[in-house]
Amino acid sequence: MNLIFVAPPAAGKGTQAEMLEKGYNLYHLSTGDLLREIANSDTELGKEVKELIDNGNLINDDLMLKLLKEKISTLNTNGIIFDGFPRTVNQAEMLNELMEELNQNIDKVIYLEVDKLTALKRATGRVTCSNCGSIYNIYFDNIVDNKCDNCGQILTKRNDDTEEKFNNRFDTYMVNTKPVIDYYKNLNMLYTVSSIGNKNDIYNNIKKVIEGK
Ligand code: AMP
Protein backbone atom coordinates (compact mmCIF):
# COMPACT_ATOMS: atom_id res chain seq x y z
CA MET A 1 0.00 0.00 0.00
CA ASN A 2 1.32 3.43 -0.94
CA LEU A 3 -0.13 6.56 0.65
CA ILE A 4 0.42 10.28 0.26
CA PHE A 5 -0.06 12.92 2.94
CA VAL A 6 -0.80 16.43 1.73
CA ALA A 7 -1.26 19.21 4.27
CA PRO A 8 -0.24 22.71 5.32
CA PRO A 9 3.06 22.99 7.20
CA ALA A 10 2.95 21.63 10.77
CA ALA A 11 -0.46 19.99 10.26
CA GLY A 12 0.81 16.77 11.81
CA LYS A 13 1.93 14.83 8.70
CA GLY A 14 5.14 13.65 10.32
CA THR A 15 3.48 12.60 13.57
CA GLN A 16 0.72 10.67 11.81
CA ALA A 17 3.11 9.12 9.28
CA GLU A 18 5.28 7.93 12.17
CA MET A 19 2.24 6.28 13.80
CA LEU A 20 1.14 4.66 10.52
CA GLU A 21 4.64 3.40 9.82
CA LYS A 22 4.50 1.37 13.03
CA GLY A 23 0.84 0.34 12.70
CA TYR A 24 0.95 -0.83 9.10
CA ASN A 25 4.61 -1.72 8.59
CA LEU A 26 5.09 0.88 5.87
CA TYR A 27 8.15 3.03 5.15
CA HIS A 28 7.78 6.68 6.20
CA LEU A 29 9.47 8.69 3.49
CA SER A 30 9.74 12.31 4.62
CA THR A 31 11.29 14.50 1.95
CA GLY A 32 11.79 17.19 4.63
CA ASP A 33 13.93 14.77 6.69
CA LEU A 34 15.83 13.76 3.55
CA LEU A 35 16.57 17.41 2.78
CA ARG A 36 17.52 18.29 6.36
CA GLU A 37 20.12 15.51 6.22
CA ILE A 38 21.57 17.05 3.04
CA ALA A 39 21.40 20.54 4.58
CA ASN A 40 23.54 19.29 7.49
CA SER A 41 26.29 18.12 5.15
CA ASP A 42 29.23 20.43 4.55
CA THR A 43 28.77 20.69 0.77
CA GLU A 44 27.67 23.33 -1.77
CA LEU A 45 24.39 21.48 -2.23
CA GLY A 46 23.98 21.32 1.55
CA LYS A 47 24.33 25.11 1.81
CA GLU A 48 21.86 25.73 -1.03
CA VAL A 49 19.28 23.35 0.41
CA LYS A 50 19.68 24.79 3.91
CA GLU A 51 19.01 28.31 2.68
CA LEU A 52 15.87 27.23 0.81
CA ILE A 53 14.48 25.26 3.76
CA ASP A 54 15.29 27.98 6.29
CA ASN A 55 13.36 30.49 4.20
CA GLY A 56 10.37 28.25 3.60
CA ASN A 57 11.01 27.93 -0.14
CA LEU A 58 10.79 24.77 -2.22
CA ILE A 59 13.71 22.80 -3.65
CA ASN A 60 13.34 22.46 -7.42
CA ASP A 61 11.25 19.62 -8.80
CA ASP A 62 14.01 17.89 -10.81
CA LEU A 63 16.33 17.66 -7.81
CA MET A 64 13.45 16.41 -5.66
CA LEU A 65 12.65 13.67 -8.17
CA LYS A 66 16.30 12.62 -8.33
CA LEU A 67 16.54 12.41 -4.52
CA LEU A 68 13.26 10.53 -4.30
CA LYS A 69 14.31 7.99 -6.94
CA GLU A 70 17.64 7.42 -5.17
CA LYS A 71 15.87 6.88 -1.86
CA ILE A 72 13.21 4.53 -3.25
CA SER A 73 15.86 2.42 -4.98
CA THR A 74 17.35 1.60 -1.55
CA LEU A 75 14.04 0.48 -0.01
CA ASN A 76 12.71 -2.99 0.44
CA THR A 77 9.25 -2.37 1.81
CA ASN A 78 5.56 -3.28 1.79
CA GLY A 79 4.65 0.26 0.88
CA ILE A 80 5.53 3.89 1.33
CA ILE A 81 3.94 6.82 3.13
CA PHE A 82 4.95 9.89 1.16
CA ASP A 83 5.21 12.73 3.69
CA GLY A 84 5.91 16.06 2.01
CA PHE A 85 5.95 14.88 -1.59
CA PRO A 86 4.40 15.91 -3.94
CA ARG A 87 4.37 19.60 -3.07
CA THR A 88 3.66 20.87 -6.60
CA VAL A 89 1.37 19.61 -9.37
CA ASN A 90 4.47 18.97 -11.47
CA GLN A 91 5.84 16.72 -8.71
CA ALA A 92 2.49 14.88 -8.60
CA GLU A 93 2.78 14.18 -12.31
CA MET A 94 6.40 13.08 -11.89
CA LEU A 95 5.34 10.72 -9.11
CA ASN A 96 2.66 9.17 -11.36
CA GLU A 97 5.33 8.41 -13.96
CA LEU A 98 7.71 7.04 -11.37
CA MET A 99 5.03 4.76 -9.90
CA GLU A 100 4.23 3.49 -13.38
CA GLU A 101 7.93 2.76 -14.03
CA LEU A 102 8.06 0.83 -10.75
CA ASN A 103 4.81 -1.04 -11.48
CA GLN A 104 3.29 0.49 -8.39
CA ASN A 105 0.39 2.78 -7.68
CA ILE A 106 -0.76 5.28 -5.09
CA ASP A 107 -3.71 3.85 -3.15
CA LYS A 108 -4.96 6.92 -1.32
CA VAL A 109 -4.11 10.56 -0.82
CA ILE A 110 -4.89 11.87 2.65
CA TYR A 111 -5.40 15.59 3.09
CA LEU A 112 -4.89 16.60 6.71
CA GLU A 113 -7.05 19.67 7.12
CA VAL A 114 -6.10 22.23 9.73
CA ASP A 115 -6.52 25.99 10.22
CA LYS A 116 -3.53 28.31 10.08
CA LEU A 117 -3.55 29.23 13.79
CA THR A 118 -3.52 25.61 14.97
CA ALA A 119 -0.69 24.81 12.55
CA LEU A 120 1.26 27.86 13.77
CA LYS A 121 0.98 26.65 17.38
CA ARG A 122 2.15 23.20 16.34
CA ALA A 123 5.12 24.68 14.49
CA THR A 124 6.29 27.04 17.23
CA GLY A 125 5.92 24.32 19.89
CA ARG A 126 7.51 21.50 17.91
CA VAL A 127 10.70 19.81 19.08
CA THR A 128 12.18 16.75 17.37
CA CYS A 129 14.65 14.00 18.08
CA SER A 130 17.53 13.95 15.60
CA ASN A 131 18.32 10.37 16.58
CA CYS A 132 15.03 8.47 16.18
CA GLY A 133 12.82 11.08 14.48
CA SER A 134 10.19 11.29 17.25
CA ILE A 135 8.20 14.53 17.27
CA TYR A 136 6.88 16.31 20.37
CA ASN A 137 5.19 19.60 21.22
CA ILE A 138 6.16 21.68 24.23
CA TYR A 139 2.53 22.87 24.63
CA PHE A 140 0.84 19.46 24.48
CA ASP A 141 3.34 16.78 25.54
CA ASN A 142 4.92 16.04 28.88
CA ILE A 143 8.63 16.48 28.07
CA VAL A 144 11.14 15.74 30.82
CA ASP A 145 14.58 17.45 30.77
CA ASN A 146 14.15 18.26 27.05
CA LYS A 147 14.93 14.61 26.25
CA CYS A 148 13.34 12.17 23.81
CA ASP A 149 11.00 9.81 25.64
CA ASN A 150 11.87 7.07 23.16
CA CYS A 151 15.69 7.16 23.06
CA GLY A 152 16.91 9.80 25.52
CA GLN A 153 18.49 12.14 22.91
CA ILE A 154 18.27 15.91 23.58
CA LEU A 155 15.39 17.41 21.56
CA THR A 156 15.94 20.27 19.13
CA LYS A 157 13.83 22.91 17.39
CA ARG A 158 13.78 23.20 13.59
CA ASN A 159 15.21 26.46 12.20
CA ASP A 160 12.08 26.94 10.09
CA ASP A 161 9.65 26.65 13.02
CA THR A 162 9.65 30.35 13.99
CA GLU A 163 6.47 32.38 13.38
CA GLU A 164 8.06 34.34 10.53
CA LYS A 165 9.36 31.22 8.75
CA PHE A 166 6.09 29.45 9.32
CA ASN A 167 4.27 32.29 7.57
CA ASN A 168 6.59 31.95 4.56
CA ARG A 169 6.03 28.21 4.45
CA PHE A 170 2.28 28.71 4.69
CA ASP A 171 2.36 31.16 1.77
CA THR A 172 4.42 28.68 -0.26
CA TYR A 173 1.86 26.01 0.59
CA MET A 174 -1.07 28.18 -0.56
CA VAL A 175 0.57 28.95 -3.90
CA ASN A 176 2.25 25.64 -4.78
CA THR A 177 0.72 22.81 -2.77
CA LYS A 178 -2.97 23.74 -2.48
CA PRO A 179 -3.41 22.97 -6.22
CA VAL A 180 -2.08 19.43 -5.53
CA ILE A 181 -5.18 18.85 -3.38
CA ASP A 182 -7.47 19.79 -6.29
CA TYR A 183 -5.37 17.64 -8.61
CA TYR A 184 -6.01 14.51 -6.51
CA LYS A 185 -9.64 15.49 -5.87
CA ASN A 186 -10.22 15.49 -9.62
CA LEU A 187 -8.67 12.01 -9.82
CA ASN A 188 -11.05 10.80 -7.03
CA MET A 189 -8.07 9.84 -4.89
CA LEU A 190 -8.45 12.42 -2.14
CA TYR A 191 -9.67 11.68 1.42
CA THR A 192 -9.95 14.59 3.82
CA VAL A 193 -9.30 14.03 7.54
CA SER A 194 -9.54 16.79 10.12
CA SER A 195 -6.21 17.27 11.87
CA ILE A 196 -7.66 19.20 14.80
CA GLY A 197 -7.54 17.62 18.24
CA ASN A 198 -5.88 14.66 19.85
CA LYS A 199 -3.28 12.78 17.75
CA ASN A 200 -4.79 9.37 18.63
CA ASP A 201 -8.27 10.43 17.48
CA ILE A 202 -6.80 11.80 14.24
CA TYR A 203 -4.92 8.54 13.76
CA ASN A 204 -8.12 6.51 14.23
CA ASN A 205 -9.86 8.61 11.59
CA ILE A 206 -6.96 8.03 9.18
CA LYS A 207 -7.17 4.29 9.89
CA LYS A 208 -10.87 4.34 8.96
CA VAL A 209 -9.97 5.93 5.62
CA ILE A 210 -7.23 3.39 4.95
CA GLU A 211 -9.44 0.45 5.84
CA GLY A 212 -12.37 1.86 3.85
CA LYS A 213 -14.71 2.02 6.89
P1 AMP B 1 8.73 19.40 5.92
O1 AMP B 1 9.64 18.66 6.83
O2 AMP B 1 7.83 18.48 5.10
O3 AMP B 1 7.97 20.50 6.60
O4 AMP B 1 9.67 20.13 4.84
C1 AMP B 1 10.61 21.11 5.24
C2 AMP B 1 11.09 21.90 4.04
O5 AMP B 1 11.77 21.03 3.11
C3 AMP B 1 10.01 22.58 3.22
O6 AMP B 1 9.58 23.80 3.78
C4 AMP B 1 10.75 22.76 1.88
O7 AMP B 1 11.67 23.83 1.97
C5 AMP B 1 11.54 21.47 1.78
N1 AMP B 1 10.79 20.38 1.07
C6 AMP B 1 10.28 19.24 1.63
N2 AMP B 1 9.67 18.49 0.71
C7 AMP B 1 9.78 19.16 -0.46
C8 AMP B 1 9.32 18.89 -1.79
N3 AMP B 1 8.58 17.81 -2.07
N4 AMP B 1 9.62 19.80 -2.74
C9 AMP B 1 10.35 20.89 -2.47
N5 AMP B 1 10.79 21.21 -1.25
C10 AMP B 1 10.51 20.35 -0.24
Residues whose N, C-alpha, C, O or C-beta is under 5 A from the ligand:
A	BS01	AMP	T31 G32 D33 L35 L52 I53 G56 N57 L58 I59 M64 D83 G84 F85 P86 R87 R169
